[in-house]
Amino acid sequence: MFMDDLDRALGDISSIRKQMASSTEFRGYGPATLAATGVFAVAAAEVQKLWVMDPVHHVSAYLSLWISTAVLSAALSGAQMYTRSRRIHSALSDEMIRMAVEQFLPSVGAGLLLTIVIVQYVPAASWMLPGMWQVIFSLGIFSSCRFLPRPMIAAGTWYLLTGLGCIAMAGSAALSPWAMGIPFGVGQFLVAAILLLSTSEGEDEV
């Protein structure tokens, strides 16, 4: 009987923590780190301009460059999100991190599967990937907006519009270095600026 009461109490505490996490603005993303990922995007565009000058006929090199950049950015953001959440959200950090990951994970999975399918079965349509990545990324941001600063919808809109514009370019132009470098460079700086301006405490700026 005691164990049943204890399990029920622990379950209630867990539910309360989840409800608190879902109604709390997530502050685990650091502006400086997200700005750095924008620099990574610009750097990757420069690398592509120098070393992958014909991405239409070297799709594997193009994908390797941009997927590596995405993995590096995700690793840096993830590590910083973990340490920052521990510092800012304290006891709710695990729930907050889990919530943030759950919001973005479907977009990441969809982007990965879409890339595999297009490259394996419709390689002629590989030029659509940059635009599709940006559209999918925008959906991840829109999904996360409920626990991020309200102006973050502007960043989601930016990625949606740049993605659609990239698809409208069609053909080899959609694989140019700046078709990825500008959207993600500007977009990540926009995200960082929104987070910085929405921060109420100076120590949260990193």
Secondary structure, DSSP 4 states (H G I P E B T S, - for coil): -HHHHHHHHHHHHHHHHHHHHHTS----S-HHHHHHHHHHHHHHHHHHHHH-S-TTT-HHHHHHHHHHHHHHHHHHHHHHHHHHHHHHTGGGHHHHHHHHHHHHHHHHHHHHHHHHHHHHH-GGGGGGHHHHHHHHHHHHHHHHGGGS-TTHHHHHHHHHHHHHHHHHH-GGGGGSTHHHHHHHHHHHHHHHHHHHHH--SGGGG-
